[in-house]
Amino acid sequence: MNYYLGLDIGSSSIKAALVEIESGKSLGVVQEPKEEMGMFAQKNGWAEQEPNDWWLHICNAITKLKKQYNVSRSQIKGLGISYQMHGLVLVDKAGNPLRKSIIWCDSRAVETGNKAFAEIGKEKCASHLLNSPANFTASKLKWVKENEPEIYSQIYKFMLPGDYVAYKFSKKINTTISGLSEGIFWDFNKDTKADFLLEYYGIDKSLVPDIVETFGIQSVVDKNGETESGIAAGTPIYYRAGDQPNNALSLNVFNPGEVAATGGTSGVVYAVTDNLSGKESTRVNNFAHVNYSKKNKRIGKLLNINGAGIQYRWLLNNLDVDSYEEMNILASEIPIGSDGVCMLPFGNGAERMLNNREIGTRLVNVNLNNHNKAHLCRAALEGIAFSFLYGIEILKQDGVKPHVIRAGNDNLFRSEIFANTVATLIAQEIEIYNTTGAIGAARAANLHKGDFETFGKVIMDNDYVMTFIPFKDKEPYLKAYNNWKKELELILNK
């Protein structure tokens, strides 16, 4: 039996998966390290990781995977890589990292990006970059130029985390259009590198890696890569993408109107469109999707909801309950609208979709005589569902026309109240799949053949769990949502 290997490089762990090439069936997934990877925070708001730590954990994960499932290096015929987005890796001419990677959640470049947005102009940023430069990779590189000139002067190339991992396997430095777009290095208007932003930041164009296709032979494992990783020299790296575009790919989301949703600690709605609107560029991020090409412009519009599952977990930890299942049962005993109780679930920092307002979690309209913990459970689930809908309304204003939502089988989407509320209010089906980013990356290695139809069938055959159908009687849900929205707008309009 022959396999593809998928790697998912997160900021807390590395996951590695093997899938059968013929069937796309997952053989198994391992995680390294067992405990979470550490982050270095020299100052408040900073977050850095050592790129070679990723490599060490990748090599350990591959060793464990091969041993656990009795797979030899010659059986692994290709690699796919998914990685934490927006990170910055800097290497010298010998390919050695010049400093730790400034990762996605590091906020040191916020002011750099805001200044660029104001000086370049909202209209030019929206029409060319589809985003504000914000705290993305380009702004992080500018921060290094200004604050660490001795390091900047030694840079041979900058890379995104997935580019560096591919380099460690192959000693080839390259990137993708999708990758450059997530760093805000891509000009969608001219379909080339964003030279005007590089010039504004004073960044030498020669620091940009060569561009390769997202699906295809990007490079091959070399002798050193074989020695360190245990993957045979000559094995092709067929695919690479950031974690959110890769999550969408894992759920078979490629075409306009298809939406991928995740409901973990925070929530993400990632909608594919062919509309190059940057109208909501301060609230929505726009990236070249994995199947973007100059002829076939597929944009992934990413909307993040910080205050999602973390609220429900907080209730689990602080109410007298034993499990999410118990909370879901309690919530199901309460009518739609929670008898007027509303929870605004925004207690996990500033919300980009609320224009970076930090309004906290608010619990309102609680009657101490009539309401109990079951009302809190229902109000929390509804509040998170309503925040997803609020986000989808922003995406619709920005040119998205959703016709199906596909979601992972994670905590929130396991709740019928949550999934039924979202499905009914957007009047679209929600399909649930049991998959992971590492499995998606492994399967994506097969897309160098260009057969997207078979790829979709593999996901349906192996991962499909169920579909939530919108209820015909939308009225009580709409009434509850409008009550919730009224409470939110009272705070936003203060």
N, C-alpha and C positions, 0 to 999 in steps of 0.2 A: 504493500500500500504506500502511496506517495502523498505528501502533505505540503500545505503552505503554512508558514509561521507568521502570526500576527503579533505585533508588539504595541502596547498602549502605555506611553510614558506619561504618567500623571505627576503631580507635585507631591503626592503622598505615597505612591507606590508604582511599581512597574508590573503590568500584567502581560503574560505571554500565553498565546493560544495556538493550538494546532488544529487545522481542519483538513478533512479528506478532500483532495482535489476533485475527485469524481463526483461526490455527493454534496460537498460543502458542509457535511456533518462535523460538528465539533468533537474532537477527540478528548480535549481537556484544556483547562486554564489553570495557570499557577500565578502566584503573586509573590513579589520580592520587594523589599524585605518584609518579614512578618509584621514587624512594628512599622509605624509610619516613618517615612524619610524625614529628616530634619530640614529646617530652613534656617539660614543665617539672617539675623536682623540687627545689623550694626546700629541702626537708628530706627526710631518709631516710624512705621509705614514702609520700611524697606523689607525686601524678601529676596534672598539669593540662595542658589544651590550650586554645588560643584558638578559640572557636566560629567566628569569622570566617575562620579558616584552613580549617575544613571547607567553608565556603561558597565560598571561593576555589577549592579543589580540585574541588568539585562543578561550578562554572561551567566550569572548564578541561576536566573530563571530558566534560561535555555538548557543548562545542565540538568536542572531538576526536572524539567518537562520531558526531556529525552529519556532520562532514567526511569521516571514514573510510568511512562507509556511505552518503554522499550522501543524507542525510535532511533535509528542511526542517522548520522549527518547526511548520508547519501539519499535518504528518503525525503529530505526537505528540499523542495524544488523551487522555492521562491519566498520572498519576504514582503510583508506590508507593514507600514509604520504609522501609528497614530501618536500624537504628542500634545502636551500642554501648549496652548497657543500663546502668542505675544511675547515669548521669552527672547532674550538677547544673549547669544554666545559669540565671543570675540576670540579669533585665533591669529597667531603669528604665521610667518611663512613656513615654519616647520609643522603647522597644524596644532600647536599646543595652545590651550586656553590661556588668555592673558589675564583673566580675572574670573571670579565666580559668575555664573549666569544670573542676570537680573530677570526674575521670572514674572509671570503674568500679574500676580497680586501685589507687586511692588509699586508704590504710588509716588516715587520720587520725581517722576517726569510730568506730573499733572500740570504744573505751572508752565513748563516748557511747551506742552501741547496746546494749552489754552492761549498762550501768547501767539503761537503760530496761527491758530484758528482766527484770532482777532486781526492779525496783521496781514495774513494772506487773504482773508475775507471768507465769510460764510458761504457765499455763492460759489466761489471757485472751489473751495473744499468739497462742497456738496456735489457739484457737477463733475469734478475730476476724481476725487478720492472716495466719494460717497460717504465720507465720515469726517469728523473732526480728527486732527492728528492725535489729540487727547494724550492718554498715557500709554500709547502703543509703542511698538519696537523702535520705530524711527525716532520718536521723542526720547526714548531711553538712550539711543545711540548719541543723540545730540547732547544729552546730559553728560555722558562719558567724555565727549569732546570738550565740553566746558569745564568739567570738574576733575577729570583725570587725563590731562593732555599727554602725560608721559606714556600712559597705556594706549591712548588713541593713536599716537605716532607710530606704534608698532603693529597696528592692525593690518592683517593681510586681507581677511574677509570677515564679515559678520554672518552669523547663521541663526536660524530658528532652532529650537531644541531638536526637532526631528531631522533637520539637515545635519546636525552634529552627529547624531546617532548613525545616520547613513554613512557619514564620513568615517566613523570609527570602524565600520564593517569594510569599507571599500577604499579609503584614502582619496575619494573623489569628493570635491566640494561643489554642490549644486543645490538648487531650490526649485520651487514651482510658482506659477502665477498665483495660485490660491494662497500659498505661503507668503509671498510678497504682499498680497492684498491684506492679509491679517496683520502685517507689520505696518501697514499704510505706506507701502512703497510702490503701489500700482496706480497708474493713471487710467481710469476706465474710459475716459473721454478719448484719449489718444491710443489706448491699448498698448501701452509700453510702460517702462519704469517711470515713476513719478519724478522726472528730472527737476521739475520746478521746486518740489519739496526738498530734494537733495541739495539743490542750489541754495534755497532759503536757509537750510540748516548748515550749509558749508560742508556737506559730506561728499567725499570723493566718490564718483560713480564706480570706480574700479573696485570698491569694497563690496559691491553687490555680486553675489554668486551667479554663475551661469544658470540659465533656466532650462529645466527639463519638463516633459509632460507628467501630469499627475499619474496616469496609467501608462506603463511602458517600462522598458529596461532603463532605469535611472542610473544604475551603476551595478557592479558585481562585487561580491565578497572577494577580498584579496588574501594572500597567504597569511599576513599578520592578523587580519580579521578572522580567518579560520582558526589560527592558533589560540586567540583570546576567547572567541565566542563558541567554538565547536560547530559552526556552520561551514559547510564545505566551500573552499575557494571556487569561484566561478558561479556560485548561486546568485541569481539576479535579485536586486531590490526592484520590485515592480510597482510600488505604490507608496505614497506618503501624503498625509493630510493632518491638519489641526484637529483637536478632539471634537469640537462641535460639528464641523462639516463631516467628520468621520462618523459621529453618532448618527447623523442624518443618513449617511450612506448605509450604516448598519441596519437602519429601519427601511431601506429601499425608498429613500426620499431624494428624487433627482429632478422632478419636473415641476413647472409652475403650478401652484395651487396645492402642492403636497407640503405638509408641515410635520416636522419632528418635534416632539415635546418630551421633556424629562422633568420629573418631579421628585428630586432628592432634597437635600438640605436647602439648596436654592432651586429655582425652577428656570427652565429655558424653553423658549418657543423659537424654533428655527424654521423659517418659511422660505421656500424656493420660489423665485419669481424671475421673469425676463424683463422686469421693469427697472430701469436704471435710476430710480428716484432716490435722491438723497435728502428729501424733504424733512424727514425726521432724524437726520444724522446726529443730532445731539442726544436722542433717546434710543435709537436703534443702530446697531452696527451692521455694516454691509460688507460682505466678503465675496470674492470669487468662489463659487461652489466647486466641488471636486470635478464636475463635468463642464466647467466654464471653458469656452474657447472663443476665439475672436468672431467665429461665425455663429456660435450657439451660446449667447450670453446668459448664463445661469448664475443668478445672484442669490446667496444665502443671507437672508435678513435675520439677524440674531437679536432677540429681545430677552434680557435677563431679569429675573425676579428674585432678588436676594431673599426676601421674606416669603419662603414657601414652606417646605417640610420642617424647617427648623422650629416653626411655631408649634407644629403638632407634636414634635419631640419634646419641646418645653412643657407642653401640657401633660404628656406622658410622665415626665419626670416630677411634675409638681401637683398633679391630681392624685387622688387615691384610686389609682387604676393599675392593672398589671401588664397590659399589652395594648398594641394598636387595635387588635381585633376586638377587645373589650370596649375600647373607645368608639369603634365603628358601630358596634351593636347598640351602645348607649345613644349615639347620634341618630341611628335609624328609628328610634322611638319618638323623635321630636319632628314636628311637621316642617315642611319647606319654609325657609325664612326664619327658623329658630325662634318663633314667637316674638320676633322683633329684635332679638339680641344680635349685635353686629360685631365682628372682629375685623379690624384693619391690620393685616399681617405684615407690617413693614418694620419689624424690630431687629433687622439684621444689617444695619448700616444704611448709608445713602442709597436711594433707588434711582438708577439712571432714567427709568421710564417716567419717574416723577420729577424729571429735570434735576436730578441729584439732590432732591430734598431728603432730609432725614426726619421722618415724622414719628418713628417708633411704632410699636404695636398698640392699638387702642381697642379696648373692649367697652362698648357703649350699649345703653338701653337695658341694663341688667336690673330686673326687679327682684329685690332680696326676698320677697315673699313667694314669688311664683317660679323663679328660675333656679336651675341646679346644674350640676356638672355635665349632665347630658346635653343641656343647651349650649354649654361652652364647647363641647366636642363638635356639635353640629355647626355652630357659628364659626369655629376655626376652619373646618373643612370647606364650608361655603365661602368664607372670606378668602381662602387661598384660591379656590376655584374662580371667584369673582375677579381676583387680581390677574389670573391667567386671561380671563375674558377681556379685562381692561387693556391688557397688553395686546391681545389679538385685534382689538378695535384700533389701536395705534398702528399696527401693521397694515390693517385695511386702508387706513388713511394714507399709507405710504405705498399703495399700489398692489398689495397682496390680495389675491382672491382665493381663500382657502377652500378646498373641496374635500380633503381628507386629512385627518390627523393620525399619525402613527406614534405610539409611545412605548417606552420600555416598561417592563413589568416591575416598576419600582414602587416604593411605599405608597405614594399618593394615588397612583393609578390602580392600586389594588383595592382602593376604597370605592365602592359603588356610588356612594353619595357624591364624592369628588368627580369621578369620571362622568356620571350621568348628568350632573349639573353643567359641566363644561360642554358635553355633547349636545344637550338640549338647548342651551343658550346660543351656541354658534350654529345650531341646526346642521351639524355634520357628524358623521360616524367617527368614533375613535377606535382604531385598531391597536391591540396590545400584542407586543412581541417579547419573547424572552431571549435577549441576546446581550452581548457586551461589545465595547469598542475594540477589544483585542480580537474577538471572533470576526467582527466586521472588517478589520484591517487585514486579517488572514484571507478572508474570502475575496477582498478587493484585489489581491494579487492576481486573481484570475481575470480581472477586467482588462488586462493588457490585450486580451483577445477581442474586446469590444462587445461582448455578448451581455448586454444589460438585462435582456428579457429572462435569460436563464438565471442570472444573478438574483432577480426578484423572485423567481420560482423557488430557488434554494432557500431564501428567507421564509417564504410562505410554508414550504414543506417542513422546515426544521424548527421554526421559532414561533409560529402563530399561536396565540393563546385564546383570544376572544375579541369580539367587537361590541362596543357599547353603542346602541342605536338611540338617537334622540327621541325623547318622549313627545307625543303629539300635543299634549297640553303644556304649552310653554308658559302660560300666563302666571302661575304662582312663582316660577323661577325668575321671570322677568320682574315681577313686583319686588321680590327679595333682592335682586341685583340692583334695581333702581334705588331701593332704600339704602343699600350698602354704598352705592356710588354717591348718593346725597351726603352721607356722613363723611366720605373721603373728600368731596369737594368743599365741604364746610372748612376743613382743615387746610386744604390747598389754597383756598381763596382768602385765608386770614391775612 
